[in-house]
Amino acid sequence: MGGTPGEDLAGKQVILGVTGGIAAYKAPLVVRGLKSLGIDVRVVMTDASRYFVTPTTLQTLSGRPVHTELFPETPPGAFEVEHIALADRADLLLIAPATADFIAKMAHGIADDLLSCIALATKAPVLVCPSMNVNMYLHPATRENLDILQKRGVFILEPASGELACGWEGAGRLPEPERIVAESKKILYQKDLAGISLLVTCGPTCEDIDPVRFITNRSTGKMGAALVEAAGLRGARVKVISGPVNREYAPWADVIMVRSAGQMLDAVRDNLSGADVLVMAAAVADYVPETYRGAKIKKGDKLTSLGLKSSPDILSTIRPFKDDKFFVGFAAETDNLSDSARKKLMNKGLDMIVANRVGESGTGFGSDTNSGLILSEAGVLDHFEQVEKEVLAHRILDFIRERL
Ligand SMILES: Cc1cc2nc3c(=O)[nH]c(=O)nc-3n(C[C@H](O)[C@H](O)[C@H](O)COP(=O)(O)O)c2cc1C
């Protein structure tokens, strides 16, 4: 069984190279984010970076001595060659922020300080997060240097655009620490789903009654978002079809926003052919208004009932196009969980179904945890009781991977 995100990354070693850009003030938050995943962070600073953030801060947060010197007066334990030892032990070399100067050094193999020696010596994947004034970033020298690195297989996290510390507007801002941690996590994860394409539906649907009112349900998209994140971390290509939700999906997912069950059906039909796995985690409306009224229903209209009709059944409609795709359904039930899920599995021709209890605390809509069971034609694969949705997402993916 694949592990939780914490289990997978605990003990991994990341060298965080901090160079002399103004955004070095964000490096302590990157250290904290990586440490919260159980990662062992070794900070290496260039001379210039010490004008922007202190080694003491980074040392305290990483819980490790900070490395700054290529020729330290007291060599670290057992007289090992420090830059080679650090380079060899790393699972990832992360340079955040990366100055124009350091990017140029990396591109041309210059090794005149501890961090540039490590960059040249390591066999670990490298993630570079450029951050600088927009003109420095757009300068042909920097563009060419980044191209060289990219061609060599270095991962580049493009800077964000906006107001820069130097007063200019444009590209060059270091992405937020959470984004840098997410990209690092993605590189560190085992890619057991590489080459697999997942299509995931998430969230509720909204069925409009008039321009003011609509029918919806309590789904928040949390379970689907956890699946999207976990699948991307494990190397899958992920496309999301989401109803209206108040959340962002993992930055690497391709997201299509829809509103109604009808729109969700169209989007699933249009995108199914490229997918190996379809996960229907959305809570699609079962009933929709018979008619949409283009003008607001007024209070004085004395409306006493609302005509409803069944919504389009997405799974039944796309079933003829299933071929050898793996279909996973979700069921949310207040009672008879197992029987209802088994029926849905059979009736809809699913390969697997995740049934979760709703209507009590600690499970279902909006909750951080879920309780229920996972079923296939062979029977119950798993019972889960108040399991974190992030952990459950990995479990579901483990079962899918075993069956592909
Ligand atoms: C106040 C100040 C802010 C700077 N900010 C940046 C920056 O954000 N990005 C950058 O590439 N260079 C920046 N520089 C220039 C670098 O500090 C300079 O190129 C230095 O040599 C980089 O050294 P390093 O790459 O070894 O860390 C800044 C310089 C100063 C004085």
The ligand as a MOL file (V3000), in Angstrom:
LIG
                    3D

  0  0  0     0  0            999 V3000
M  V30 BEGIN CTAB
M  V30 COUNTS 31 33 0 0 0
M  V30 BEGIN ATOM
M  V30 1 C 18.9750 45.3830 -2.7200 0
M  V30 2 C 19.3370 44.3690 -3.7590 0
M  V30 3 C 18.3810 43.4950 -4.2120 0
M  V30 4 C 18.7020 42.5440 -5.1930 0
M  V30 5 N 17.7320 41.6990 -5.6120 0
M  V30 6 C 18.0220 40.8090 -6.5830 0
M  V30 7 C 16.9980 39.9280 -7.0420 0
M  V30 8 O 15.8560 39.9270 -6.5620 0
M  V30 9 N 17.3270 39.0580 -8.0190 0
M  V30 10 C 18.5760 39.0030 -8.5760 0
M  V30 11 O 18.7930 38.2000 -9.4890 0
M  V30 12 N 19.5660 39.8250 -8.1270 0
M  V30 13 C 19.3210 40.7020 -7.1550 0
M  V30 14 N 20.3140 41.5400 -6.6990 0
M  V30 15 C 21.6630 41.4040 -7.2550 0
M  V30 16 C 22.4090 40.2360 -6.6200 0
M  V30 17 O 22.4530 40.3850 -5.2140 0
M  V30 18 C 23.8260 40.1190 -7.1980 0
M  V30 19 O 23.7210 39.7550 -8.5660 0
M  V30 20 C 24.6630 39.1160 -6.4480 0
M  V30 21 O 25.9350 39.0610 -7.0630 0
M  V30 22 C 24.0560 37.7350 -6.4380 0
M  V30 23 O 24.9260 36.8260 -5.8320 0
M  V30 24 P 24.5730 35.2880 -5.7180 0
M  V30 25 O 23.9960 34.8820 -7.0350 0
M  V30 26 O 25.8830 34.6170 -5.4610 0
M  V30 27 O 23.6610 35.1240 -4.5670 0
M  V30 28 C 20.0330 42.4740 -5.7150 0
M  V30 29 C 20.9820 43.3470 -5.2280 0
M  V30 30 C 20.6490 44.2860 -4.2720 0
M  V30 31 C 21.7250 45.2470 -3.7850 0
M  V30 END ATOM
M  V30 BEGIN BOND
M  V30 1 1 1 2
M  V30 2 1 2 3
M  V30 3 2 2 30
M  V30 4 2 3 4
M  V30 5 1 4 5
M  V30 6 1 4 28
M  V30 7 2 5 6
M  V30 8 1 6 7
M  V30 9 1 6 13
M  V30 10 2 7 8
M  V30 11 1 7 9
M  V30 12 1 9 10
M  V30 13 2 10 11
M  V30 14 1 10 12
M  V30 15 2 12 13
M  V30 16 1 13 14
M  V30 17 1 14 15
M  V30 18 1 14 28
M  V30 19 1 15 16
M  V30 20 1 16 17
M  V30 21 1 16 18
M  V30 22 1 18 19
M  V30 23 1 18 20
M  V30 24 1 20 21
M  V30 25 1 20 22
M  V30 26 1 22 23
M  V30 27 1 23 24
M  V30 28 2 24 25
M  V30 29 1 24 26
M  V30 30 1 24 27
M  V30 31 2 28 29
M  V30 32 1 29 30
M  V30 33 1 30 31
M  V30 END BOND
M  V30 END CTAB
M  END
